């Protein structure tokens, strides 16, 4: 913990969240962080553009694996499957296994949408989203190596079943408190 001696000034708060979107295209990216948002299995994924003009730019993605809405949950499961295949991690037990693996992500841009703020309608901003996940092209093509071994067989991770627990861990990753 960092110690501070700071008094905030509520009269001098500026919104400085103006991150211009990057143009829609396929970008080399790596997952640089992942966070469990709640104990139901919802995750926030941080992707970083890996080189080029937009190198270092970050785009966040969400997995609603714990959603009670079957369609949202199915969409999240399809997304996670695509990420695992792109990262060449076939047996996933912890999202940290996906960190640092070079992939190519298709970045899209959503149009600004109006929303209500303090009782008034304001116009939102355009946002970047990740529309597809692909393995990064490697010399010789393909994934660039053999798939990661799968963990010991379990009841499965589809159709609403919970993901397998990490081997040796008594608490599954999605039930651990986010640090």
N, CA, C and O of each residue as an XYZ file, in Angstrom:
716
protein
N       0.849     -1.171      0.000
C       0.000      0.000      0.000
C       0.896      1.236      0.000
O       1.890      1.292      0.723
N       0.538      2.216     -0.810
C       1.276      3.472     -0.871
C       0.611      4.491      0.044
O      -0.600      4.696     -0.039
N       1.373      5.123      0.902
C       0.870      6.131      1.836
C       0.831      7.494      1.151
O       1.796      7.896      0.501
N      -0.289      8.200      1.301
C      -0.441      9.534      0.732
C      -1.010     10.472      1.785
O      -1.716     10.057      2.704
N      -0.684     11.737      1.625
C      -1.285     12.777      2.441
C      -1.960     13.728      1.453
O      -1.369     14.726      1.042
N      -3.218     13.410      1.070
C      -3.893     14.112     -0.016
C      -5.300     14.478      0.380
O      -6.020     13.661      0.954
N      -5.704     15.706      0.079
C      -7.079     16.148      0.266
C      -7.670     16.418     -1.108
O      -7.217     17.324     -1.809
N      -8.671     15.648     -1.501
C      -9.303     15.811     -2.807
C     -10.133     17.078     -2.838
O     -10.730     17.457     -1.830
N     -10.176     17.742     -3.996
C     -10.942     18.962     -4.198
C     -12.144     18.638     -5.090
O     -11.991     18.544     -6.308
N     -13.340     18.466     -4.505
C     -14.513     18.107     -5.315
C     -14.921     19.196     -6.312
O     -15.705     18.928     -7.222
N     -14.405     20.416     -6.155
C     -14.736     21.502     -7.074
C     -13.812     21.537     -8.284
O     -14.014     22.342     -9.193
N     -12.811     20.682     -8.306
C     -11.841     20.695     -9.386
C     -11.644     19.288     -9.952
O     -10.520     18.797    -10.051
N     -12.753     18.652    -10.321
C     -12.690     17.311    -10.896
C     -12.882     17.432    -12.399
O     -13.873     17.996    -12.865
N     -11.927     16.898    -13.155
C     -12.014     16.934    -14.607
C     -12.112     15.519    -15.135
O     -11.420     14.615    -14.668
N     -12.976     15.341    -16.110
C     -13.063     14.054    -16.775
C     -12.025     14.047    -17.882
O     -12.145     14.775    -18.868
N     -11.011     13.224    -17.710
C      -9.933     13.141    -18.683
C      -9.840     11.714    -19.195
O      -8.785     11.084    -19.131
N     -10.961     11.214    -19.703
C     -11.020      9.843    -20.197
C     -11.106      9.833    -21.712
O     -11.744      8.950    -22.285
N     -10.482     10.790    -22.369
C     -10.586     10.892    -23.806
C      -9.500     10.059    -24.473
O      -8.413     10.551    -24.773
N      -9.817      8.790    -24.697
C      -8.920      7.901    -25.398
C      -9.472      7.738    -26.807
O     -10.477      7.054    -26.995
N      -8.834      8.354    -27.802
C      -9.362      8.191    -29.147
C      -9.295      6.724    -29.574
O      -8.362      6.004    -29.221
N     -10.296      6.298    -30.335
C     -10.323      4.915    -30.792
C      -9.248      4.709    -31.843
O      -8.822      5.649    -32.514
N      -8.819      3.466    -31.972
C      -7.901      3.121    -33.048
C      -8.747      2.607    -34.215
O      -9.829      2.062    -33.998
N      -8.271      2.773    -35.440
C      -9.079      2.357    -36.593
C      -9.347      0.856    -36.585
O      -8.518      0.083    -36.105
N     -10.499      0.435    -37.112
C     -10.792     -0.993    -37.178
C      -9.783     -1.699    -38.094
O      -9.528     -1.262    -39.216
N      -9.224     -2.787    -37.590
C      -8.232     -3.569    -38.338
C      -7.828     -4.766    -37.493
O      -8.244     -4.892    -36.342
N      -7.017     -5.642    -38.070
C      -6.406     -6.731    -37.312
C      -5.114     -6.197    -36.707
O      -4.286     -5.618    -37.410
N      -4.940     -6.395    -35.381
C      -3.764     -5.889    -34.680
C      -3.050     -7.024    -33.950
O      -3.695     -7.930    -33.422
N      -1.711     -6.972    -33.920
C      -0.986     -7.914    -33.070
C      -1.205     -7.483    -31.621
O      -0.982     -6.322    -31.278
N      -1.640     -8.417    -30.769
C      -1.946     -8.070    -29.380
C      -1.486     -9.183    -28.454
O      -1.237    -10.314    -28.870
N      -1.383     -8.818    -27.179
C      -1.169     -9.799    -26.118
C      -2.105     -9.456    -24.965
O      -2.412     -8.287    -24.727
N      -2.557    -10.488    -24.251
C      -3.348    -10.239    -23.049
C      -2.354     -9.891    -21.945
O      -1.457    -10.675    -21.637
N      -2.520     -8.718    -21.356
C      -1.578     -8.258    -20.346
C      -2.125     -8.344    -18.927
O      -1.365     -8.241    -17.963
N      -3.425     -8.530    -18.790
C      -4.011     -8.668    -17.453
C      -5.400     -9.285    -17.579
O      -6.049     -9.196    -18.621
N      -5.830     -9.904    -16.502
C      -7.195    -10.423    -16.417
C      -7.628    -10.315    -14.974
O      -6.821    -10.462    -14.056
N      -8.908    -10.057    -14.780
C      -9.421     -9.840    -13.426
C     -10.792    -10.476    -13.286
O     -11.658    -10.305    -14.143
N     -10.980    -11.200    -12.212
C     -12.294    -11.724    -11.900
C     -13.102    -10.581    -11.280
O     -12.677     -9.981    -10.293
N     -14.253    -10.285    -11.854
C     -15.056     -9.165    -11.374
C     -15.984     -9.535    -10.234
O     -16.325     -8.694     -9.401
N     -16.393    -10.795    -10.198
C     -17.288    -11.241     -9.136
C     -17.149    -12.742     -8.987
O     -16.429    -13.388     -9.750
N     -17.827    -13.285     -8.023
C     -17.699    -14.717     -7.750
C     -18.600    -15.569     -8.636
O     -18.629    -16.791     -8.488
N     -19.337    -14.943     -9.556
C     -20.199    -15.703    -10.450
C     -19.463    -16.159    -11.710
O     -20.005    -16.952    -12.480
N     -18.245    -15.675    -11.933
C     -17.485    -16.083    -13.106
C     -17.466    -15.048    -14.213
O     -17.434    -15.413    -15.388
N     -17.483    -13.780    -13.875
C     -17.400    -12.712    -14.862
C     -16.005    -12.097    -14.803
O     -15.482    -11.808    -13.727
N     -15.413    -11.902    -15.982
C     -14.018    -11.492    -16.071
C     -13.838    -10.269    -16.938
O     -14.611    -10.026    -17.865
N     -12.802     -9.497    -16.624
C     -12.363     -8.367    -17.434
C     -10.980     -8.735    -17.957
O     -10.102     -9.125    -17.187
N     -10.790     -8.609    -19.271
C      -9.529     -8.950    -19.911
C      -8.907     -7.688    -20.496
O      -9.589     -6.904    -21.156
N      -7.620     -7.494    -20.255
C      -6.909     -6.342    -20.800
C      -5.989     -6.822    -21.925
O      -5.119     -7.665    -21.709
N      -6.190     -6.278    -23.119
C      -5.371     -6.588    -24.286
C      -4.538     -5.365    -24.624
O      -5.020     -4.237    -24.523
N      -3.278     -5.581    -25.029
C      -2.384     -4.492    -25.395
C      -1.892     -4.702    -26.820
O      -1.433     -5.788    -27.175
N      -1.991     -3.642    -27.643
C      -1.479     -3.714    -29.008
C       0.035     -3.890    -28.911
O       0.717     -3.160    -28.192
N       0.541     -4.872    -29.649
C       1.936     -5.299    -29.547
C       2.725     -4.801    -30.755
O       3.035     -5.572    -31.663
N       3.045     -3.519    -30.759
C       3.868     -2.953    -31.819
C       3.069     -2.134    -32.808
O       1.843     -2.044    -32.731
N       3.795     -1.540    -33.740
C       3.167     -0.722    -34.773
C       2.800      0.659    -34.264
O       3.167      1.053    -33.157
N       2.073      1.379    -35.090
C       1.686      2.754    -34.780
C       0.906      2.877    -33.474
O       1.030      3.881    -32.772
N       0.095      1.856    -33.140
C      -0.737      1.915    -31.943
C      -0.192      1.042    -30.817
O      -0.914      0.705    -29.879
N       1.077      0.679    -30.913
C       1.709     -0.153    -29.889
C       1.518      0.433    -28.498
O       1.697      1.632    -28.284
N       1.152     -0.429    -27.556
C       0.935      0.001    -26.178
C      -0.500      0.382    -25.862
O      -0.865      0.457    -24.689
N      -1.336      0.627    -26.886
C      -2.741      0.964    -26.634
C      -3.456     -0.238    -26.043
O      -3.174     -1.377    -26.415
N      -4.369      0.008    -25.135
C      -5.082     -1.054    -24.436
C      -6.555     -1.067    -24.839
O      -7.179     -0.028    -25.055
N      -7.083     -2.289    -24.931
C      -8.508     -2.481    -25.196
C      -8.996     -3.527    -24.213
O      -8.368     -4.573    -24.047
N     -10.117     -3.247    -23.562
C     -10.655     -4.161    -22.560
C     -11.798     -4.971    -23.138
O     -12.561     -4.507    -23.984
N     -11.886     -6.184    -22.655
C     -12.910     -7.120    -23.098
C     -13.499     -7.784    -21.860
O     -12.836     -7.859    -20.826
N     -14.733     -8.267    -21.953
C     -15.409     -8.875    -20.810
C     -15.940    -10.248    -21.170
O     -16.382    -10.486    -22.294
N     -15.890    -11.148    -20.200
C     -16.483    -12.475    -20.341
C     -17.544    -12.620    -19.267
O     -17.228    -12.579    -18.078
N     -18.793    -12.788    -19.662
C     -19.906    -12.956    -18.728
C     -20.200    -14.442    -18.549
O     -21.315    -14.895    -18.808
N     -19.197    -15.197    -18.106
C     -19.359    -16.639    -17.953
C     -20.362    -17.001    -16.867
O     -20.901    -18.107    -16.864
N     -20.615    -16.080    -15.950
C     -21.549    -16.351    -14.869
C     -22.935    -15.772    -15.084
O     -23.762    -15.778    -14.173
N     -23.191    -15.272    -16.286
C     -24.487    -14.650    -16.551
C     -25.622    -15.654    -16.412
O     -25.494    -16.816    -16.798
N     -26.731    -15.190    -15.855
C     -27.934    -16.026    -15.785
C     -28.630    -16.083    -17.136
O     -29.435    -16.981    -17.383
N     -28.327    -15.132    -18.013
C     -28.880    -15.110    -19.365
C     -28.105    -16.135    -20.200
O     -26.904    -15.983    -20.425
N     -28.801    -17.170    -20.652
C     -28.157    -18.276    -21.365
C     -27.436    -17.805    -22.627
O     -26.362    -18.316    -22.942
N     -28.002    -16.842    -23.353
C     -27.362    -16.363    -24.584
C     -26.075    -15.605    -24.273
O     -25.071    -15.789    -24.961
N     -26.091    -14.749    -23.237
C     -24.874    -14.033    -22.852
C     -23.789    -15.014    -22.419
O     -22.624    -14.871    -22.791
N     -24.180    -16.001    -21.639
C     -23.222    -17.009    -21.168
C     -22.654    -17.793    -22.353
O     -21.448    -18.031    -22.412
N     -23.512    -18.196    -23.299
C     -23.053    -18.933    -24.475
C     -22.105    -18.089    -25.321
O     -21.109    -18.596    -25.836
N     -22.418    -16.787    -25.465
C     -21.541    -15.887    -26.207
C     -20.179    -15.791    -25.528
O     -19.147    -15.796    -26.199
N     -20.173    -15.704    -24.203
C     -18.910    -15.633    -23.450
C     -18.118    -16.927    -23.597
O     -16.893    -16.895    -23.713
N     -18.803    -18.055    -23.594
C     -18.111    -19.337    -23.752
C     -17.501    -19.454    -25.147
O     -16.389    -19.962    -25.294
N     -18.224    -18.986    -26.182
C     -17.668    -18.998    -27.541
C     -16.453    -18.084    -27.625
O     -15.450    -18.425    -28.252
N     -16.551    -16.919    -26.989
C     -15.443    -15.970    -26.988
C     -14.228    -16.577    -26.282
O     -13.111    -16.497    -26.793
N     -14.439    -17.179    -25.118
C     -13.323    -17.780    -24.385
C     -12.702    -18.913    -25.196
O     -11.480    -19.060    -25.215
N     -13.521    -19.707    -25.858
C     -12.995    -20.778    -26.692
C     -12.110    -20.213    -27.800
O     -11.023    -20.734    -28.051
N     -12.567    -19.147    -28.467
C     -11.781    -18.523    -29.534
C     -10.463    -17.971    -28.995
O      -9.428    -18.083    -29.652
N     -10.498    -17.375    -27.799
C      -9.271    -16.849    -27.196
C      -8.297    -17.988    -26.905
O      -7.108    -17.887    -27.208
N      -8.803    -19.069    -26.318
C      -7.938    -20.211    -25.987
C      -7.314    -20.806    -27.247
O      -6.122    -21.115    -27.254
N      -8.096    -20.970    -28.305
C      -7.562    -21.515    -29.547
C      -6.517    -20.554    -30.124
O      -5.452    -20.994    -30.556
N      -6.809    -19.248    -30.136
C      -5.850    -18.269    -30.655
C      -4.550    -18.276    -29.857
O      -3.470    -18.090    -30.418
N      -4.658    -18.492    -28.548
C      -3.473    -18.513    -27.680
C      -2.812    -19.886    -27.636
O      -1.742    -20.044    -27.049
N      -3.453    -20.890    -28.263
C      -2.933    -22.255    -28.256
C      -2.888    -22.828    -26.841
O      -1.972    -23.574    -26.495
N      -3.880    -22.474    -26.027
C      -4.025    -23.016    -24.676
C      -5.313    -23.832    -24.685
O      -6.410    -23.287    -24.568
N      -5.161    -25.141    -24.826
C      -6.325    -25.997    -24.961
C      -6.912    -26.360    -23.591
O      -8.132    -26.432    -23.448
N      -6.074    -26.585    -22.601
C      -6.533    -26.917    -21.254
C      -6.353    -25.729    -20.331
O      -5.310    -25.595    -19.691
N      -7.359    -24.860    -20.252
C      -7.272    -23.634    -19.449
C      -7.750    -23.893    -18.029
O      -8.851    -24.406    -17.824
N      -6.921    -23.539    -17.043
C      -7.320    -23.642    -15.642
C      -7.264    -22.288    -14.946
O      -7.834    -22.121    -13.868
N      -6.579    -21.317    -15.557
C      -6.452    -19.985    -14.971
C      -6.218    -19.000    -16.103
O      -5.444    -19.289    -17.016
N      -6.869    -17.844    -16.066
C      -6.726    -16.865    -17.145
C      -5.291    -16.382    -17.298
O      -4.920    -15.902    -18.369
N      -4.478    -16.496    -16.261
C      -3.077    -16.079    -16.373
C      -2.320    -16.912    -17.397
O      -1.285    -16.472    -17.898
N      -2.812    -18.107    -17.720
C      -2.186    -18.920    -18.755
C      -2.247    -18.221    -20.115
O      -1.469    -18.553    -21.009
N      -3.146    -17.274    -20.282
C      -3.332    -16.573    -21.549
C      -2.486    -15.307    -21.651
O      -2.375    -14.728    -22.731
N      -1.897    -14.876    -20.557
C      -1.129    -13.631    -20.547
C       0.156    -13.776    -21.367
O       0.828    -14.806    -21.315
N       0.483    -12.729    -22.121
C       1.759    -12.655    -22.815
C       1.865    -13.466    -24.093
O       2.938    -13.510    -24.694
N       0.795    -14.108    -24.529
C       0.841    -14.928    -25.738
C       0.456    -14.059    -26.941
O      -0.623    -13.467    -26.954
N       1.332    -13.978    -27.952
C       1.027    -13.146    -29.118
C      -0.133    -13.719    -29.941
O      -0.124    -14.893    -30.312
N      -1.126    -12.875    -30.218
C      -2.274    -13.245    -31.047
C      -2.571    -12.076    -31.993
O      -1.964    -11.011    -31.886
N      -3.503    -12.286    -32.910
C      -3.997    -11.217    -33.775
C      -5.475    -11.049    -33.471
O      -6.253    -11.991    -33.622
N      -5.865     -9.858    -33.046
C      -7.258     -9.588    -32.717
C      -7.844     -8.602    -33.718
O      -7.201     -7.626    -34.105
N      -9.073     -8.878    -34.126
C      -9.788     -7.962    -35.018
C     -10.468     -6.913    -34.150
O     -11.377     -7.222    -33.380
N     -10.023     -5.683    -34.283
C     -10.566     -4.575    -33.496
C     -11.636     -3.874    -34.318
O     -11.432     -3.571    -35.494
N     -12.773     -3.620    -33.690
C     -13.881     -2.917    -34.323
C     -14.155     -1.632    -33.546
O     -13.601     -1.417    -32.468
N     -15.002     -0.794    -34.095
C     -15.365      0.467    -33.438
C     -16.879      0.542    -33.345
O     -17.578      0.360    -34.342
N     -17.386      0.810    -32.144
C     -18.830      1.019    -31.981
C     -19.122      2.511    -32.100
O     -18.313      3.354    -31.713
N     -20.272      2.808    -32.633
C     -20.698      4.202    -32.777
C     -21.058      4.779    -31.409
O     -21.495      4.043    -30.525
N     -20.881      6.080    -31.229
C     -21.296      6.709    -29.967
C     -22.795      6.555    -29.746
O     -23.582      6.644    -30.688
N     -23.184      6.325    -28.501
C     -24.599      6.181    -28.161
C     -24.951      7.162    -27.048
O     -24.140      7.399    -26.153
N     -26.151      7.733    -27.096
C     -26.567      8.645    -26.028
C     -26.883      7.867    -24.751
O     -27.306      6.712    -24.798
N     -26.670      8.522    -23.613
C     -27.005      7.938    -22.316
C     -27.388      9.068    -21.365
O     -27.141     10.242    -21.644
N     -27.992      8.697    -20.241
C     -28.439      9.687    -19.258
C     -27.359      9.897    -18.202
O     -26.795      8.934    -17.682
N     -27.074     11.165    -17.887
C     -26.115     11.512    -16.841
C     -26.675     12.699    -16.084
O     -26.914     13.762    -16.658
N     -26.883     12.509    -14.790
C     -27.446     13.562    -13.938
C     -28.758     14.106    -14.497
O     -29.010     15.311    -14.468
N     -29.600     13.185    -15.014
C     -30.904     13.578    -15.504
C     -30.903     14.189    -16.890
O     -31.959     14.590    -17.381
N     -29.742     14.273    -17.541
C     -29.679     14.860    -18.874
C     -29.063     13.853    -19.846
O     -28.187     13.065    -19.490
N     -29.547     13.908    -21.065
C     -29.003     13.026    -22.082
C     -27.713     13.608    -22.631
O     -27.672     14.769    -23.039
N     -26.660     12.802    -22.640
C     -25.375     13.209    -23.203
C     -24.966     12.164    -24.237
O     -25.421     11.021    -24.198
N     -24.112     12.570    -25.149
C     -23.654     11.650    -26.189
C     -22.395     10.928    -25.700
O     -21.435     11.551    -25.244
N     -22.428      9.613    -25.807
C     -21.268      8.810    -25.444
C     -20.173      8.958    -26.491
O     -20.279      9.770    -27.410
N     -19.132      8.170    -26.338
C     -18.003      8.217    -27.255
C     -17.893      6.892    -27.991
O     -18.362      5.858    -27.514
N     -17.273      6.939    -29.148
C     -16.991      5.710    -29.881
C     -16.044      4.866    -29.036
O     -15.208      5.402    -28.309
N     -16.177      3.537    -29.133
C     -15.336      2.638    -28.343
C     -14.796      1.531    -29.228
O     -15.419      1.128    -30.211
N     -13.613      1.048    -28.850
C     -13.047     -0.113    -29.515
C     -13.531     -1.382    -28.851
O     -13.678     -1.441    -27.630
N     -13.779     -2.401    -29.661
C     -14.172     -3.725    -29.203
C     -13.353     -4.745    -29.970
O     -12.866     -4.463    -31.064
N     -13.206     -5.906    -29.409
C     -12.523     -6.978    -30.118
C     -13.590     -7.892    -30.710
O     -14.429     -8.439    -29.995
N     -13.538     -8.046    -32.033
C     -14.549     -8.815    -32.723
C     -14.142    -10.240    -33.031
O     -15.007    -11.089    -33.245
N     -12.845    -10.528    -33.059
C     -12.374    -11.882    -33.356
C     -10.964    -12.055    -32.810
O     -10.221    -11.088    -32.639
N     -10.618    -13.295    -32.544
C      -9.318    -13.659    -31.992
C      -8.711    -14.717    -32.893
O      -9.364    -15.714    -33.201
N      -7.470    -14.517    -33.321
C      -6.810    -15.475    -34.191
C      -5.384    -15.703    -33.702
O      -4.786    -14.825    -33.080
N      -4.844    -16.887    -33.988
C      -3.433    -17.106    -33.657
C      -2.581    -16.126    -34.457
O      -2.918    -15.794    -35.593
N      -1.488    -15.668    -33.873
C      -0.560    -14.811    -34.598
C       0.149    -15.681    -35.620
O       0.583    -16.787    -35.300
N       0.269    -15.198    -36.832
C       0.944    -15.970    -37.879
C       2.380    -16.242    -37.446
O       3.130    -15.321    -37.122
N       2.749    -17.517    -37.444
C       4.098    -17.922    -37.068
C       4.821    -18.420    -38.305
O       4.190    -18.801    -39.290
N       6.134    -18.417    -38.253
C       6.921    -18.962    -39.362
C       6.467    -20.397    -39.581
O       6.433    -21.186    -38.637
N       6.120    -20.744    -40.811
C       5.646    -22.090    -41.093
C       4.146    -22.223    -40.886
O       3.591    -23.287    -41.161
N       3.471    -21.183    -40.413
C       2.022    -21.202    -40.245
C       1.578    -21.960    -39.014
O       2.398    -22.408    -38.212
N       0.268    -22.098    -38.873
C      -0.294    -22.834    -37.746
C      -0.124    -22.099    -36.439
O       0.128    -20.894    -36.408
N      -0.266    -22.845    -35.360
C      -0.160    -22.275    -34.029
C       1.279    -21.974    -33.644
O       1.503    -21.190    -32.722
N       2.254    -22.558    -34.307
C       3.644    -22.311    -33.945
C       4.137    -23.285    -32.898
O       5.178    -23.039    -32.289
N       3.444    -24.367    -32.665
C       3.898    -25.340    -31.676
C       2.785    -26.281    -31.295
O       1.648    -26.137    -31.745
N       3.120    -27.241    -30.465
C       2.112    -28.205    -30.010
C       1.192    -27.552    -29.004
O       1.624    -26.670    -28.262
N      -0.074    -27.964    -28.957
C      -1.001    -27.396    -27.985
C      -0.557    -27.688    -26.565
O       0.118    -28.682    -26.298
N      -0.949    -26.801    -25.657
C      -0.700    -27.031    -24.236
C      -1.493    -28.257    -23.815
O      -2.608    -28.463    -24.294
N      -0.943    -29.070    -22.932
C      -1.686    -30.265    -22.516
C      -2.938    -29.888    -21.743
O      -2.967    -28.892    -21.021
N      -3.962    -30.698    -21.907
C      -5.218    -30.481    -21.194
C      -5.085    -31.006    -19.777
O      -4.320    -31.941    -19.542
N      -5.814    -30.427    -18.822
C      -5.796    -30.947    -17.465
C      -6.512    -32.292    -17.405
O      -7.087    -32.744    -18.395
N      -6.472    -32.912    -16.265
C      -7.152    -34.192    -16.078
C      -8.615    -34.038    -16.438
O      -9.191    -32.974    -16.208
N      -9.235    -35.071    -16.997
C     -10.643    -34.969    -17.403
C     -11.536    -34.522    -16.250
O     -11.326    -34.883    -15.092
N     -12.536    -33.728    -16.606
C     -13.487    -33.248    -15.606
C     -14.882    -33.346    -16.194
O     -15.069    -33.907    -17.274
N     -15.847    -32.810    -15.497
C     -17.243    -32.851    -15.941
C     -17.460    -31.972    -17.161
O     -18.532    -32.018    -17.764
N     -16.468    -31.171    -17.540
C     -16.597    -30.318    -18.715
C     -16.817    -28.871    -18.332
O     -16.980    -28.532    -17.160
N     -16.817    -28.020    -19.357
C     -16.948    -26.594    -19.104
C     -17.906    -25.983    -20.108
O     -17.608    -24.925    -20.663
N     -18.982    -26.574    -20.347
C     -19.952    -26.018    -21.290
C     -21.344    -26.201    -20.739
O     -21.555    -26.848    -19.713
N     -22.253    -25.636    -21.422
C     -23.660    -25.777    -21.052
C     -23.957    -25.320    -19.641
O     -24.843    -25.863    -18.981
N     -23.210    -24.309    -19.168
C     -23.477    -23.765    -17.843
C     -22.678    -24.431    -16.739
O     -22.780    -24.021    -15.583
N     -21.885    -25.448    -17.059
C     -21.075    -26.086    -16.027
C     -19.939    -25.159    -15.640
O     -19.535    -24.306    -16.431
N     -19.426    -25.315    -14.446
C     -18.331    -24.486    -13.979
C     -17.023    -24.957    -14.592
O     -16.854    -26.150    -14.845
N     -16.067    -24.011    -14.842
C     -14.771    -24.392    -15.370
C     -14.028    -25.285    -14.379
O     -14.302    -25.230    -13.180
N     -13.079    -26.118    -14.867
C     -12.335    -26.976    -13.957
C     -11.447    -26.162    -13.035
O     -10.966    -25.095    -13.416
N     -11.228    -26.656    -11.832
C     -10.359    -25.981    -10.866
C      -8.910    -26.221    -11.250
O      -8.576    -27.253    -11.833
N      -8.051    -25.266    -10.921
C      -6.621    -25.414    -11.174
C      -6.088    -26.566    -10.349
O      -6.452    -26.736     -9.186
N      -5.214    -27.363    -10.967
C      -4.683    -28.517    -10.242
C      -3.908    -28.051     -9.028
O      -3.131    -27.099     -9.112
N      -4.110    -28.705     -7.913
C      -3.421    -28.369     -6.669
C      -4.064    -27.227     -5.908
O      -3.654    -26.931     -4.785
N      -5.052    -26.584     -6.483
C      -5.685    -25.454     -5.799
C      -7.007    -25.928     -5.200
O      -7.771    -26.649     -5.841
N      -7.260    -25.513     -3.968
C      -8.499    -25.923     -3.327
C      -9.672    -25.043     -3.733
O     -10.824    -25.468     -3.640
N      -9.393    -23.811     -4.186
C     -10.441    -22.897     -4.604
C     -10.273    -22.621     -6.088
O      -9.189    -22.217     -6.510
N     -11.319    -22.827     -6.900
C     -11.199    -22.561     -8.335
C     -10.874    -21.090     -8.580
O     -11.231    -20.246     -7.759
N     -10.198    -20.756     -9.703
C      -9.783    -19.370     -9.977
C     -10.928    -18.376     -9.967
O     -10.752    -17.250     -9.504
N     -12.119    -18.767    -10.475
C     -13.223    -17.812    -10.549
C     -13.886    -17.564     -9.209
O     -14.732    -16.678     -9.095
N     -13.509    -18.350     -8.166
C     -14.070    -18.129     -6.832
C     -13.060    -17.471     -5.894
O     -13.386    -17.154     -4.750
N     -11.831    -17.267     -6.378
C     -10.830    -16.585     -5.561
C     -11.122    -15.096     -5.571
O     -11.671    -14.577     -6.543
N     -10.759    -14.401     -4.496
C     -10.941    -12.958     -4.446
C      -9.959    -12.314     -5.380
O      -8.788    -12.692     -5.401
N     -10.412    -11.331     -6.168
C      -9.519    -10.595     -7.060
C      -8.559     -9.776     -6.206
O      -8.957     -9.163     -5.215
N      -7.299     -9.774     -6.601
C      -6.278     -9.049     -5.835
C      -6.189     -7.621     -6.263
O      -5.381     -6.864     -5.724
